[in-house]
């Protein structure tokens, strides 16, 4: 099966079974690729099998620590659910959590420790103790990051982030008039971020857009002017905030426009300033990661709630069925995560043109019946991206863009430890 994205000068052809892409100049085409047999004959395509047989042994590369499930905001789309249900993590539970992580990691591999919540900076003193103990246990093989709303960010915390090389990801939905529709304190957070940036802290933000407002280019322009180096944009995932068919059509146009801006910047300057995750990692997923593995939550990444309960990731904080065990006890394995084995196992993956790229989606969406909504967003995003790329007028420019993006993403992971390529961790909507 083939799918084509055709611009004026370039045609991009996807071999669906393998997730492999091919390019051809339309005016200079020596032959026509009309079906799968033509493609296999001309390009010697080898079909790739999506891996579905996984070793269920826990071998962690990432651990997410809920310092608290309390929060100083009340965002209606937050997936964490009831605030302060477990309270704050105790020091004893924190140290048991680190011991659990250490005993389930490869000592030769780098381990990523993510501070999460609720609002983790509410428990800043505990965060400092965990950081010190993690460095003692893991040495140089540990990296730190935090997802925070930045409302409590001050000079002391900024200095700590810089001293300990902690990568912050700030939840902010745009300028104050957009952010404060569902969140709060937009002007205060903007002030905090600008002050932190002056002290030398790199500013990366995570945006949750909703059917209420999704002018993505305007939102990204705001963060570009704020001096951010990266923006992660994600659609809301809440059963009461679904995009209608009309809104999805408008969203396609917004994504197409955003990606054309990114492409135009590269073609004019030879570089991309502010990184947009769905653009750069979308290109990586399309052209370098084939086939993409299913989500590794519960296999190579786990989250620990304030009471020590282990869950596959933060999206399962509300669902007791997905508790894998507790850091104070011997961990049990939850068969529902074992059953998540990628394309062909859920919904209509085998019939989908994205099956060689997507990896089967997020189990968290499947659990709360939002998987079909997520599928629409995935297809919409990749279609807009491929359409935008196909409108570049020569193959050399496309090749240069792809090479530049690959180098950029490798640099981001090395220097900042963000945007995990294997897990594609997407703890958004909080």
C-alpha positions as CSV (number, residue, x, y, z in Angstrom):
1,X,0.0,0.0,0.0
2,X,1.2,3.5,-0.9
3,X,0.3,7.0,0.1
4,X,1.5,10.1,-1.8
5,X,2.1,13.7,-0.8
6,X,2.4,15.7,-3.9
7,X,3.7,19.3,-4.2
8,X,4.4,21.3,-7.4
9,X,7.9,20.0,-7.9
10,X,8.3,17.1,-5.4
11,X,6.3,14.0,-4.7
12,X,6.8,12.1,-1.4
13,X,5.7,8.5,-1.4
14,X,5.2,6.4,1.7
15,X,5.4,2.6,1.6
16,X,2.9,2.0,4.4
17,X,4.0,-1.5,5.4
18,X,7.6,-0.5,6.1
19,X,7.1,3.1,7.0
20,X,9.7,4.0,4.4
21,X,9.6,7.2,2.4
22,X,10.8,8.0,-1.1
23,X,11.2,11.2,-3.1
24,X,11.0,12.1,-6.7
25,X,11.1,15.2,-8.8
26,X,7.8,15.5,-10.6
27,X,9.0,17.2,-13.8
28,X,12.0,14.9,-14.1
29,X,10.3,11.6,-13.3
30,X,11.8,8.8,-15.3
31,X,9.2,6.3,-14.3
32,X,5.9,6.3,-12.5
33,X,5.4,4.7,-9.1
34,X,1.8,3.6,-9.4
35,X,1.7,0.7,-7.0
36,X,3.6,-1.3,-4.4
37,X,5.1,-3.7,-6.9
38,X,6.6,-0.8,-8.8
39,X,8.1,0.6,-5.6
40,X,9.6,-2.7,-4.5
41,X,11.0,-3.4,-8.0
42,X,12.6,0.1,-8.4
43,X,13.9,0.6,-4.9
44,X,14.3,-2.9,-3.5
45,X,12.1,-2.2,-0.5
46,X,12.4,-4.7,2.3
47,X,9.3,-4.9,4.4
48,X,9.9,-4.3,8.1
49,X,8.1,-6.1,10.8
50,X,6.8,-4.2,13.8
51,X,8.2,-5.8,16.9
52,X,5.5,-7.2,19.2
53,X,7.4,-9.6,21.3
54,X,8.8,-7.7,24.3
55,X,10.8,-8.8,27.3
56,X,8.6,-7.8,30.2
57,X,11.6,-7.5,32.6
58,X,11.8,-4.0,34.0
59,X,14.9,-2.2,32.8
60,X,14.5,1.5,33.4
61,X,16.0,4.5,31.5
62,X,13.6,7.0,33.1
63,X,11.8,7.4,36.5
64,X,9.1,10.0,37.1
65,X,8.7,11.1,40.7
66,X,5.5,12.7,41.9
67,X,6.8,14.9,44.7
68,X,3.2,15.8,45.5
69,X,-0.2,15.7,43.9
70,X,-1.1,19.0,45.4
71,X,-1.0,22.0,43.0
72,X,-1.3,25.8,43.2
73,X,-3.5,25.8,40.1
74,X,-6.7,24.1,39.1
75,X,-6.5,23.5,35.4
76,X,-9.7,21.8,34.2
77,X,-7.9,19.6,31.6
78,X,-5.3,18.2,34.1
79,X,-5.1,14.4,33.9
80,X,-3.7,14.0,37.5
81,X,-7.2,14.4,38.9
82,X,-8.1,15.0,42.5
83,X,-5.5,17.4,44.1
84,X,-3.7,16.4,47.3
85,X,-5.1,12.9,47.4
86,X,-1.8,11.4,48.5
87,X,-0.2,14.6,49.9
88,X,3.5,15.0,49.7
89,X,6.1,12.2,49.3
90,X,8.0,11.5,52.5
91,X,11.8,11.4,52.6
92,X,11.6,7.7,53.4
93,X,9.4,7.0,50.3
94,X,11.7,9.2,48.3
95,X,14.8,7.2,49.2
96,X,13.1,3.9,48.6
97,X,12.1,5.2,45.2
98,X,15.7,6.0,44.3
99,X,16.8,2.6,45.6
100,X,14.1,0.9,43.4
101,X,15.3,2.9,40.4
102,X,18.9,2.0,41.1
103,X,18.2,-1.7,41.4
104,X,16.2,-1.7,38.1
105,X,18.6,0.2,35.8
106,X,21.7,-0.7,33.8
107,X,24.6,1.0,35.7
108,X,26.4,1.6,32.4
109,X,23.5,3.5,30.9
110,X,22.3,7.1,31.6
111,X,19.2,7.4,33.8
112,X,16.7,10.3,33.6
113,X,15.0,11.4,36.8
114,X,11.9,13.6,36.2
115,X,10.3,15.7,39.0
116,X,6.6,15.8,38.5
117,X,3.3,16.6,40.3
118,X,0.9,18.3,41.0
119,X,3.3,21.2,41.3
120,X,6.7,19.7,42.3
121,X,8.1,23.1,43.4
122,X,5.8,23.0,46.3
123,X,8.2,20.4,47.7
124,X,11.4,22.2,46.7
125,X,13.3,21.2,49.9
126,X,12.5,17.5,49.2
127,X,13.6,17.9,45.6
128,X,17.0,19.2,46.7
129,X,17.4,16.1,49.0
130,X,16.4,13.7,46.2
131,X,18.8,15.4,43.8
132,X,21.7,14.9,46.2
133,X,20.9,11.3,46.9
134,X,20.4,10.5,43.2
135,X,23.8,11.9,42.4
136,X,25.3,9.7,45.2
137,X,23.6,6.6,43.9
138,X,24.0,7.1,40.1
139,X,27.1,9.4,39.9
140,X,27.4,11.0,36.5
141,X,24.9,8.6,34.9
142,X,21.9,10.6,36.1
143,X,20.2,13.5,34.4
144,X,17.4,15.6,35.9
145,X,14.4,17.4,34.6
146,X,11.2,18.9,36.0
147,X,7.8,19.9,34.7
148,X,6.5,22.9,36.5
149,X,4.0,25.8,36.0
150,X,6.7,28.3,37.1
151,X,4.5,30.1,39.5
152,X,6.9,29.5,42.4
153,X,10.0,30.0,40.3
154,X,12.5,32.4,41.9
155,X,16.2,33.2,41.9
156,X,17.0,30.5,44.5
157,X,15.3,27.8,42.5
158,X,16.8,29.1,39.2
159,X,20.3,29.0,40.7
160,X,19.6,25.4,41.9
161,X,18.5,24.3,38.4
162,X,21.7,25.8,36.9
163,X,24.0,24.4,39.5
164,X,22.6,20.9,39.3
165,X,22.0,21.0,35.5
166,X,18.2,20.4,35.9
167,X,16.3,20.9,32.7
168,X,13.0,22.7,33.4
169,X,9.9,22.3,31.2
170,X,7.4,25.1,31.9
171,X,3.7,24.5,31.4
172,X,2.3,27.7,29.8
173,X,-0.4,27.8,27.1
174,X,0.6,31.1,25.5
175,X,0.4,34.9,26.3
176,X,-1.6,35.7,29.4
177,X,-4.9,36.3,27.6
178,X,-4.7,32.7,26.2
179,X,-3.0,31.0,29.2
180,X,-5.5,32.4,31.7
181,X,-8.5,30.9,30.0
182,X,-7.9,27.6,31.7
183,X,-4.9,28.2,33.8
184,X,-3.9,31.4,35.8
185,X,-1.3,34.0,36.7
186,X,0.0,34.4,33.1
187,X,1.6,37.8,33.8
188,X,3.4,36.5,36.9
189,X,4.7,33.4,35.2
190,X,5.9,35.5,32.2
191,X,7.8,37.7,34.7
192,X,9.3,34.7,36.4
193,X,10.5,33.2,33.1
194,X,12.1,36.5,31.9
195,X,14.0,36.8,35.2
196,X,15.2,33.2,35.0
197,X,16.3,33.7,31.4
198,X,18.4,36.7,32.4
199,X,20.1,34.5,35.0
200,X,21.0,32.1,32.2
201,X,18.3,29.4,32.4
202,X,17.2,27.9,29.0
203,X,13.5,28.3,28.7
204,X,11.5,25.4,27.2
205,X,7.7,25.4,27.4
206,X,4.9,23.0,27.0
207,X,1.7,24.3,25.5
208,X,-1.7,22.6,25.7
209,X,-4.0,24.0,23.0
210,X,-7.8,23.5,23.1
211,X,-10.7,23.9,20.7
212,X,-11.3,27.3,22.3
213,X,-8.0,28.7,20.9
214,X,-5.4,27.1,18.7
215,X,-3.8,29.8,16.6
216,X,-0.5,28.0,16.8
217,X,1.7,30.4,14.9
218,X,0.6,33.3,17.1
219,X,1.3,31.2,20.2
220,X,4.7,30.2,18.9
221,X,5.5,33.8,18.0
222,X,4.9,34.8,21.6
223,X,7.3,32.3,22.9
224,X,9.9,33.2,20.2
225,X,9.7,36.8,21.3
226,X,10.0,35.6,24.9
227,X,13.3,34.0,24.0
228,X,12.4,30.4,24.4
229,X,14.6,27.8,22.8
230,X,11.9,25.1,22.4
231,X,8.2,24.7,22.5
232,X,6.2,21.5,22.8
233,X,2.7,21.9,21.5
234,X,0.1,19.3,22.4
235,X,-3.7,19.1,21.9
236,X,-5.9,18.9,25.0
237,X,-6.9,15.3,25.9
238,X,-10.1,15.6,27.9
239,X,-13.5,14.0,27.2
240,X,-15.2,17.4,27.6
241,X,-12.8,19.3,25.3
242,X,-13.0,17.3,22.0
243,X,-12.3,18.9,18.6
244,X,-15.2,18.8,16.2
245,X,-14.7,17.9,12.6
246,X,-14.8,21.5,11.7
247,X,-12.2,22.4,14.3
248,X,-9.9,19.6,13.1
249,X,-10.0,21.0,9.6
250,X,-9.0,24.4,11.0
251,X,-6.3,22.8,13.0
252,X,-4.8,21.2,9.9
253,X,-4.5,24.7,8.4
254,X,-2.9,26.0,11.5
255,X,-0.3,23.1,11.6
256,X,0.4,23.5,7.9
257,X,1.0,27.3,8.4
258,X,3.3,26.7,11.4
259,X,5.4,24.1,9.6
260,X,5.7,26.3,6.5
261,X,7.1,29.1,8.8
262,X,9.7,26.7,10.2
263,X,10.6,25.6,6.7
264,X,10.8,29.1,5.4
265,X,13.1,30.1,8.2
266,X,15.5,27.3,7.4
267,X,15.5,27.9,3.7
268,X,16.2,31.6,4.3
269,X,18.8,31.4,7.1
270,X,20.1,27.8,7.0
271,X,19.0,27.2,10.6
272,X,15.9,26.9,12.8
273,X,15.8,29.3,15.8
274,X,13.1,28.2,18.2
275,X,12.5,24.4,18.1
276,X,9.0,23.1,17.8
277,X,8.7,19.5,18.9
278,X,6.0,18.3,16.5
279,X,8.0,19.7,13.6
280,X,11.5,18.5,14.5
281,X,10.6,15.2,16.1
282,X,7.9,14.6,13.6
283,X,10.6,14.7,10.9
284,X,12.7,12.3,13.0
285,X,9.8,9.9,13.4
286,X,9.1,10.0,9.7
287,X,12.6,9.7,8.3
288,X,14.9,8.1,10.9
289,X,12.8,6.0,13.4
290,X,11.3,3.1,11.4
291,X,9.4,1.3,12.8
292,X,8.7,3.3,15.9
293,X,8.5,1.2,19.0
294,X,5.3,1.1,21.1
295,X,5.2,3.2,24.2
296,X,7.8,2.0,26.8
297,X,5.8,3.1,29.8
298,X,5.9,0.3,32.4
299,X,8.9,-1.2,30.6
300,X,11.7,1.3,30.5
301,X,9.9,4.2,32.3
302,X,7.7,4.2,35.4
303,X,6.2,6.9,37.6
304,X,6.0,6.8,41.4
305,X,3.1,8.4,43.2
306,X,3.7,10.3,46.5
307,X,2.6,7.1,48.5
308,X,5.2,5.0,46.6
309,X,2.7,3.3,44.3
310,X,4.3,2.5,40.9
311,X,2.3,3.3,37.7
312,X,3.4,3.1,34.0
313,X,3.4,6.9,33.6
314,X,1.6,10.0,35.0
315,X,-1.4,9.4,32.8
316,X,-2.4,6.5,35.0
317,X,-2.4,8.5,38.2
318,X,-6.2,8.2,38.6
319,X,-6.5,4.5,37.6
320,X,-5.9,1.9,40.4
321,X,-6.1,-0.9,37.8
322,X,-2.6,0.1,36.5
323,X,-0.7,0.1,39.8
324,X,2.3,-2.1,39.2
325,X,3.3,-2.4,42.9
326,X,4.9,-0.2,45.5
327,X,8.5,0.8,46.1
328,X,8.2,-0.7,49.6
329,X,7.2,-4.1,48.2
330,X,8.1,-6.5,45.5
331,X,6.9,-5.1,42.2
332,X,4.1,-7.0,40.4
333,X,3.6,-6.8,36.7
334,X,0.3,-5.7,35.3
335,X,-0.9,-7.8,32.4
336,X,-2.8,-4.9,30.8
337,X,0.5,-3.2,30.0
338,X,1.9,-6.4,28.5
339,X,-1.0,-6.5,26.2
340,X,-0.1,-3.1,24.7
341,X,2.1,-4.4,21.9
342,X,1.8,-1.8,19.2
343,X,0.2,-1.6,15.7
344,X,-2.3,-4.3,14.9
345,X,-3.2,-4.9,18.5
346,X,-5.5,-1.9,19.0
347,X,-8.4,-0.4,17.0
348,X,-7.7,-0.3,13.2
349,X,-3.9,0.1,13.3
350,X,-3.3,-2.4,10.5
351,X,-5.4,-0.4,8.2
352,X,-3.8,3.0,9.0
353,X,-1.2,4.6,6.8
354,X,0.7,5.7,9.9
355,X,1.2,2.2,11.3
356,X,4.9,2.1,10.4
357,X,5.5,5.5,12.1
358,X,3.1,6.0,15.0
359,X,3.9,3.0,17.2
360,X,0.3,2.4,18.3
361,X,-0.4,5.5,20.3
362,X,-0.6,6.2,24.0
363,X,-2.0,3.5,26.3
364,X,-3.2,6.3,28.6
365,X,-5.5,7.5,25.9
366,X,-6.8,4.0,25.3
367,X,-7.7,3.6,28.9
368,X,-9.9,6.7,29.1
369,X,-11.5,6.2,25.6
370,X,-9.6,9.1,24.0
371,X,-7.5,6.9,21.7
372,X,-9.6,7.7,18.6
373,X,-9.2,11.4,19.3
374,X,-5.5,11.0,19.6
375,X,-5.4,9.0,16.3
376,X,-7.0,11.9,14.5
377,X,-4.4,14.3,15.9
378,X,-1.5,12.0,14.9
379,X,-2.7,11.7,11.3
380,X,-3.5,15.4,11.1
381,X,-0.1,16.4,12.3
382,X,2.0,14.0,10.1
383,X,-0.2,14.9,7.1
384,X,0.3,18.6,7.6
385,X,4.1,18.1,8.1
386,X,4.5,15.9,5.0
387,X,2.4,18.2,2.8
388,X,4.5,21.2,3.9
389,X,7.8,19.4,3.1
390,X,6.5,18.2,-0.3
391,X,6.0,21.9,-1.3
392,X,9.7,22.6,-1.0
393,X,10.8,23.0,-4.6
394,X,14.0,20.8,-4.7
395,X,15.3,17.6,-3.2
396,X,18.6,19.1,-2.1
397,X,16.7,21.6,0.2
398,X,14.6,18.7,1.6
399,X,17.8,16.7,2.3
400,X,19.5,19.7,4.0
401,X,16.4,20.3,6.1
402,X,16.2,16.7,7.3
403,X,19.9,16.6,8.1
404,X,19.7,19.8,10.0
405,X,16.8,18.6,12.1
406,X,18.5,15.4,12.9
407,X,21.6,17.2,14.1
408,X,19.3,19.6,16.1
409,X,17.4,16.8,17.9
410,X,20.7,15.0,18.8
411,X,22.0,18.3,20.3
412,X,18.9,18.9,22.3
413,X,19.0,15.4,23.8
414,X,22.7,15.7,24.6
415,X,22.8,19.2,25.9
416,X,19.3,19.5,27.6
417,X,18.1,15.9,28.0
418,X,14.7,16.7,26.7
419,X,12.3,15.1,24.2
420,X,13.2,11.4,24.8
421,X,13.3,9.7,21.4
422,X,12.5,6.2,22.6
423,X,9.7,6.9,25.0
424,X,8.6,10.1,23.4
425,X,7.3,11.0,26.8
426,X,4.4,13.3,26.5
427,X,3.2,14.2,30.0
428,X,1.1,17.1,28.7
429,X,-2.3,18.5,29.8
430,X,-1.3,19.3,33.3
